[in-house]
């Protein structure tokens, strides 16, 4: 840090972030959006600040988000990581929260109203936000103001946070949107597809997949021209959600998790400059009784990659397990860690597994500090040094209500897994449990985890 003088926010490289330049790798605070929608409690959602410093007397006390500036702005001393950007999927507002003045007591700085997104970009249902090297903020959206699918992007001014308009510059727009990652070195932005907002907001109906209301593509955009140039069809019923490039900015490859088909695809640029995708991991569905369908998919809902590009992690929200794969050879990932944290197939539940290609027995319930964990593992966040993996258990309140109704009564939880970074391996930390069922306003649904100093799912290196 001393060599580059007055650097901008974040870290100069992924490996420097793992070493802890300049602030140290041990996270002390987490920020989590907490949701009350569909719980029957009529109070506003809130942003929780969680103390995760084991030396603190307040240790472990009390939808997606991003930063106004991150490591993509590292070379600009005029930029700072001061504001947390909170897109609200249902209300279509974007909240800008000041976390720098007092990190333990963030303050609301500005609200970008849904009307502004609709008027200036004909967009709604904002989801993923990433800061750009220019200091601007790019947000993907799932649809238009009427709830129809529309894979558009909204660009916010980095100083005023006003909507500047659509990022894309005309041409074809995908029918659906969700997550995205960009890499200017390869002149590319890749986006994924969840479903039609007004359809998925009602809960999951398998017939809606057959009707084409859920996604199946990785959409490839020309970064400089801001236009769609390729659509990689991953197959009907794939539903690709979270997408991650390798952190090394010279690497023209990464991974995407396909929720419904239960597989991980590696995407890469071929020798002709086109992008392709291949299946490298498969989570077989389990034949079951006592569930919505005769076969239960794992439902891969989140993935992330360690900053040294060695390990891939993902969560199976329905089966209930978190997995760790060694991706030293990205074409041939190897399973090195797995732990079950709740889920729908635990012993003693309503579901009976009658055929399983992976397990001999149904897993035991996950119990921490006397509490049986409700829901299944969902959002993931890895510490910068790769040794601690944080896990929340709520997906989307309408789907929580359908698949894990107990979540709405008990609230979700935040768990911590210890990671073996030498040989691979995951273990539950029995000393760490944050129970959002004990909030003063009643049980709530905690979602994505962010660190004040940046993390491996929001920072992009150029």
C-alpha positions in Angstrom: 0.0 0.0 0.0 2.9 2.4 0.7 4.3 1.9 -2.7 1.3 3.3 -4.6 0.7 6.3 -2.5 -2.8 7.6 -2.4 -4.5 4.6 -4.0 -8.2 4.3 -4.5 -10.5 1.8 -2.8 -10.0 -2.0 -2.6 -6.8 -3.9 -3.4 -4.4 -3.8 -6.4 -4.9 -7.6 -7.1 -6.9 -10.6 -5.8 -3.7 -12.1 -4.2 -2.9 -8.9 -2.4 -6.5 -8.9 -1.0 -5.8 -12.4 0.4 -2.7 -11.1 2.0 -4.5 -8.3 3.7 -3.1 -5.2 1.9 -3.7 -2.6 3.3 -6.3 -3.3 6.1 -5.8 -7.0 7.1 -7.7 -10.1 6.1 -9.8 -10.6 9.2 -13.3 -9.2 8.7 -14.8 -7.5 11.7 -18.2 -6.4 10.4 -20.8 -7.9 8.1 -23.7 -6.1 6.4 -26.9 -8.1 5.6 -30.2 -7.0 4.1 -33.0 -8.4 6.2 -36.4 -8.9 4.7 -39.9 -8.9 6.3 -41.9 -9.3 3.1 -44.3 -12.3 3.3 -43.6 -12.9 7.0 -46.8 -11.3 8.1 -44.9 -8.6 10.0 -45.8 -5.2 8.6 -42.5 -3.3 9.3 -39.8 -2.2 6.8 -36.9 -4.3 5.8 -33.6 -3.2 7.3 -29.8 -3.5 6.9 -28.2 -5.4 9.7 -24.7 -4.8 11.0 -23.1 -8.0 12.5 -20.0 -8.0 14.7 -17.8 -11.0 13.7 -14.6 -10.1 15.6 -14.1 -12.9 18.1 -12.3 -10.5 20.4 -15.2 -8.2 20.6 -17.8 -8.3 23.5 -20.5 -7.9 20.8 -19.3 -10.9 18.8 -22.0 -12.6 16.8 -24.7 -10.0 17.7 -26.7 -8.0 16.1 -31.5 -9.2 -1.6 -28.3 -8.4 -3.1 -26.0 -5.5 -2.6 -22.8 -3.9 -3.9 -20.5 -1.0 -3.5 -20.3 2.4 -5.1 -16.5 1.8 -5.6 -14.4 -1.3 -5.4 -11.1 -2.7 -6.5 -11.9 -1.8 -10.1 -11.3 1.8 -9.0 -8.1 1.0 -7.0 -5.9 3.3 -9.1 -8.1 6.3 -8.6 -7.4 8.1 -5.3 -10.5 10.3 -5.8 -12.7 7.2 -5.3 -13.6 5.7 -1.9 -15.7 2.7 -0.8 -18.2 4.7 1.2 -21.6 3.7 0.0 -23.4 0.4 0.0 -25.8 0.0 -2.9 -29.0 -2.0 -2.1 -31.2 -2.8 -5.1 -34.7 -3.8 -3.9 -36.1 -6.6 -6.1 -39.8 -6.1 -5.3 -40.2 -2.4 -4.7 -37.7 -1.5 -7.5 -36.1 1.1 -5.3 -32.3 1.4 -5.0 -31.1 2.4 -1.5 -27.7 4.1 -1.1 -26.4 3.7 2.4 -23.4 5.6 4.0 -21.3 3.0 5.9 -18.1 5.1 6.2 -19.1 7.8 8.6 -19.9 5.2 11.3 -19.5 1.6 10.0 -21.4 0.2 13.0 -24.4 2.5 12.4 -24.9 3.0 8.6 -27.1 5.9 7.6 -29.4 6.2 4.6 -27.9 8.6 2.1 -30.4 8.5 -0.8 -33.3 6.5 -2.3 -33.6 6.1 -6.1 -37.3 5.6 -6.6 -38.8 3.0 -8.9 -40.4 5.8 -10.9 -36.9 7.1 -11.9 -35.9 3.6 -13.1 -39.1 3.3 -15.1 -39.0 6.8 -16.6 -35.3 6.9 -17.6 -34.7 3.2 -18.4 -38.1 1.4 -18.6 -36.6 -0.9 -16.1 -37.7 -2.5 -12.8 -36.8 -5.3 -10.4 -33.1 -4.3 -10.0 -30.9 -7.2 -8.8 -27.0 -7.2 -9.0 -24.9 -4.1 -8.7 -21.2 -3.7 -9.6 -19.1 -0.6 -9.5 -17.2 0.2 -12.7 -13.7 1.6 -13.1 -15.2 4.9 -14.2 -16.8 5.2 -10.7 -20.3 4.6 -12.2 -22.6 1.9 -10.8 -24.1 -0.8 -13.1 -27.2 -2.7 -12.0 -28.9 -5.6 -13.8 -32.7 -5.8 -13.8 -35.1 -8.7 -14.2 -37.9 -6.9 -16.0 -39.9 -3.9 -17.0 -42.3 -1.9 -14.8 -45.2 -4.1 -15.7 -43.5 -7.2 -14.4 -42.6 -8.7 -17.8 -39.1 -10.2 -18.3 -36.4 -7.8 -19.7 -32.7 -8.4 -19.3 -31.7 -4.7 -19.2 -29.1 -2.8 -17.3 -29.3 0.6 -15.5 -26.4 2.9 -15.1 -26.1 5.2 -12.0 -24.0 8.3 -11.7 -21.2 7.6 -9.1 -21.5 10.9 -7.4 -25.2 11.8 -7.5 -26.6 8.3 -7.8 -29.1 9.5 -10.4 -30.2 7.1 -13.1 -28.2 8.0 -16.3 -30.3 5.6 -18.4 -29.7 2.1 -19.8 -26.2 0.8 -20.1 -26.9 -1.1 -23.3 -26.9 1.0 -26.5 -29.8 -0.5 -28.5 -30.1 -3.7 -30.4 -31.5 -6.9 -29.1 -32.2 -7.2 -25.3 -32.5 -10.6 -23.6 -36.0 -11.6 -22.5 -34.8 -12.3 -19.0 -32.1 -11.0 -16.6 -30.5 -11.7 -13.3 -26.8 -11.7 -12.4 -23.7 -10.5 -14.3 -19.9 -10.1 -14.3 -17.7 -8.1 -16.6 -14.1 -8.1 -17.7 -12.8 -5.3 -19.9 -9.6 -7.1 -20.7 -11.7 -9.5 -22.7 -14.2 -6.9 -23.8 -17.0 -8.8 -22.4 -19.9 -8.7 -19.9 -21.8 -12.0 -19.2 -25.3 -12.0 -17.8 -27.7 -14.7 -16.7 -31.4 -15.3 -16.5 -33.8 -16.2 -13.6 -37.4 -15.7 -14.6 -40.3 -13.4 -15.4 -40.7 -11.2 -12.3 -44.5 -11.4 -12.0 -44.4 -15.2 -12.4 -41.6 -16.0 -10.0 -43.0 -13.6 -7.4 -46.0 -16.0 -7.0 -43.8 -19.0 -6.1 -42.4 -21.8 -8.2 -44.7 -23.7 -10.5 -42.9 -26.4 -12.6 -45.3 -25.7 -15.5 -43.9 -22.2 -15.8 -40.5 -23.7 -16.8 -42.3 -25.5 -19.7 -44.0 -22.3 -20.6 -40.7 -20.5 -21.1 -41.0 -18.3 -18.1 -37.6 -19.3 -16.7 -34.1 -18.7 -18.1 -31.7 -20.9 -20.1 -29.0 -18.6 -21.5 -25.7 -17.0 -20.7 -25.9 -13.7 -22.6 -22.6 -12.4 -24.0 -22.2 -8.6 -24.4 -19.6 -6.6 -26.2 -18.2 -4.4 -23.3 -17.2 -1.5 -25.4 -20.1 -1.4 -27.8 -22.6 -2.4 -25.1 -24.5 -4.7 -27.3 -25.6 -8.4 -27.2 -23.4 -10.5 -29.4 -24.0 -14.1 -28.3 -26.6 -16.2 -26.5 -25.3 -19.5 -25.0 -28.2 -21.9 -24.7 -27.7 -24.1 -21.6 -30.9 -26.1 -22.2 -34.5 -25.9 -21.1 -34.9 -26.0 -17.4 -31.3 -25.0 -16.7 -32.1 -21.6 -15.0 -28.5 -20.1 -14.8 -28.2 -17.8 -11.8 -25.0 -16.7 -10.2 -22.0 -16.2 -12.5 -18.4 -15.6 -11.6 -15.2 -15.0 -13.7 -12.0 -16.3 -12.2 -10.5 -13.3 -10.3 -7.3 -13.2 -12.3 -8.2 -10.5 -14.9 -6.2 -12.3 -17.5 -8.3 -15.4 -17.3 -11.0 -15.7 -20.0 -13.1 -18.2 -18.1 -15.3 -18.8 -15.1 -18.3 -20.7 -13.8 -22.1 -20.4 -13.6 -24.5 -22.3 -11.4 -27.6 -23.7 -13.1 -30.2 -23.9 -10.4 -32.8 -26.2 -11.7 -30.7 -28.6 -13.8 -28.3 -28.9 -10.9 -25.0 -28.4 -12.7 -22.0 -26.1 -12.8 -20.9 -24.9 -16.3 -17.5 -23.6 -17.1 -17.6 -20.8 -19.6 -14.6 -19.8 -21.6 -13.4 -18.0 -24.8 -12.3 -20.4 -27.5 -9.5 -20.0 -30.0 -11.8 -18.2 -32.4 -12.8 -15.6 -29.9 -16.3 -16.9 -29.3 -17.6 -17.9 -25.9 -18.6 -21.5 -25.0 -19.9 -23.4 -22.0 -19.4 -26.9 -20.8 -20.8 -28.9 -17.9 -18.0 -29.7 -15.4 -20.0 -30.6 -12.2 -23.4 -32.3 -11.9 -25.6 -32.6 -8.8 -28.0 -35.4 -9.5 -31.7 -35.0 -8.5 -33.0 -37.3 -5.8 -36.1 -39.5 -6.2 -38.3 -38.6 -3.3 -41.7 -39.0 -1.7 -43.6 -36.4 0.2 -42.4 -33.4 -1.9 -43.7 -31.2 -4.8 -42.3 -33.4 -7.5 -41.1 -37.1 -7.7 -37.5 -35.8 -8.2 -35.8 -33.1 -6.1 -33.1 -31.0 -7.7 -30.3 -29.6 -5.6 -31.2 -26.0 -6.6 -27.8 -24.4 -6.8 -28.6 -20.8 -5.8 -25.2 -19.3 -5.1 -21.6 -19.8 -6.1 -18.3 -18.1 -5.4 -14.6 -18.5 -6.1 -11.7 -17.9 -3.7 -9.5 -15.0 -4.5 -6.6 -17.2 -5.5 -8.9 -19.0 -8.0 -8.2 -22.4 -6.3 -11.6 -23.2 -4.8 -15.2 -23.0 -6.0 -18.0 -23.1 -3.5 -21.7 -23.5 -4.1 -24.9 -24.1 -2.2 -27.7 -26.6 -2.8 -30.7 -24.9 -1.2 -33.1 -27.8 -1.4 -30.7 -30.7 -0.7 -29.1 -28.7 2.0 -25.4 -29.0 1.4 -22.5 -26.6 0.7 -19.7 -27.9 -1.5 -16.1 -27.0 -2.0 -14.3 -28.0 -5.2 -10.6 -27.7 -6.1 -10.6 -25.9 -9.5 -6.8 -25.8 -9.9 -7.7 -27.6 -13.2 -10.9 -25.6 -14.1 -11.9 -28.3 -16.7 -11.9 -31.0 -14.0 -13.1 -29.7 -10.6 -12.6 -32.1 -7.6 -14.9 -32.3 -4.6 -12.8 -31.7 -1.5 -15.4 -30.4 1.1 -19.1 -30.9 1.8 -21.3 -30.2 4.8 -25.1 -30.3 5.2 -26.9 -27.3 6.8 -30.6 -28.0 7.0 -32.3 -28.6 3.7 -35.3 -30.7 2.7 -34.0 -34.2 2.9 -32.8 -34.3 6.5 -33.8 -37.3 8.6 -37.1 -36.9 10.5 -38.6 -34.5 7.9 -41.6 -34.9 5.6 -39.4 -36.0 2.6 -38.3 -39.6 2.1 -35.5 -40.2 -0.4 -36.2 -43.4 -2.3 -33.2 -43.3 -4.7 -30.0 -41.3 -4.4 -27.0 -41.5 -6.7 -24.7 -39.8 -4.1 -25.7 -40.6 -0.5 -26.3 -43.9 1.2 -28.5 -42.4 3.9 -30.4 -39.1 4.4 -28.3 -36.6 6.3 -28.8 -35.9 10.0 -30.5 -32.5 10.8 -28.1 -29.6 11.4 -28.3 -28.5 15.0 -26.1 -25.7 16.3 -26.3 -24.5 20.0 -29.5 -26.5 20.4 -31.3 -25.0 17.4 -32.3 -27.1 14.4 -31.3 -24.9 11.4 -34.4 -23.9 9.3 -34.3 -23.6 5.5 -31.3 -24.5 3.5 -27.9 -23.0 2.7 -28.3 -20.1 0.3 -26.1 -17.0 0.1 -22.4 -17.5 0.6 -19.5 -15.1 1.4 -15.9 -16.1 1.8 -13.4 -14.2 4.0 -10.6 -12.6 2.0 -8.0 -15.0 3.3 -10.3 -17.9 2.4 -10.6 -19.4 5.8 -14.2 -18.6 6.8 -17.3 -19.1 4.8 -20.5 -17.3 5.9 -23.8 -18.9 4.9 -27.4 -17.6 5.2 -30.5 -19.7 4.6 -33.2 -17.5 2.9 -33.6 -17.4 -0.8 -36.6 -15.2 -1.8 -39.6 -14.8 0.6 -42.2 -16.1 -1.8 -40.1 -19.3 -2.4 -39.2 -19.5 1.3 -42.9 -19.6 2.1 -43.5 -22.4 -0.4 -40.5 -24.7 0.3 -39.6 -23.8 3.9 -42.6 -22.3 5.6 -40.9 -22.6 9.0 -38.5 -19.9 7.9 -41.2 -17.3 8.0 -42.1 -18.2 11.5 -38.5 -18.8 12.8 -36.5 -16.4 10.7 -33.3 -17.3 8.9 -29.8 -17.8 10.4 -26.2 -16.8 9.6 -23.7 -19.6 10.0 -19.9 -19.8 9.7 -17.9 -22.7 8.3 -14.2 -23.2 8.9 -12.3 -23.9 5.6 -9.2 -26.0 5.2 -7.3 -24.0 2.6 -4.4 -26.5 2.4 -6.2 -29.8 1.5 -9.8 -28.7 1.2 -12.5 -29.4 3.7 -15.5 -27.7 5.5 -16.6 -27.8 9.1 -19.4 -26.0 11.0 -18.1 -23.5 13.6 -20.3 -24.5 16.6 -19.6 -21.2 18.4 -21.1 -19.1 15.6 -24.9 -18.7 15.2 -26.8 -15.6 14.4 -30.5 -16.3 14.8 -32.7 -13.7 13.0 -35.8 -15.2 14.6 -34.8 -13.2 17.7 -35.0 -9.8 16.2 -37.0 -7.2 18.3 -39.4 -6.7 15.4 -39.9 -10.4 15.0 -38.4 -13.1 12.7 -36.9 -11.8 9.5 -35.1 -13.3 6.4 -31.4 -12.3 6.1 -29.9 -12.5 2.7 -26.6 -11.5 1.2 -23.4 -10.8 3.1 -21.0 -7.9 2.5 -17.8 -6.7 4.2 -16.9 -3.0 4.6 -13.5 -3.7 3.0 -14.8 -5.6 -0.1 -15.2 -9.3 -0.8 -14.7 -11.9 -3.5 -18.3 -11.5 -5.0 -18.4 -7.7 -5.4 -14.8 -6.8 -6.3 -13.7 -7.0 -10.0 -10.1 -6.5 -10.9 -9.2 -4.9 -14.2 
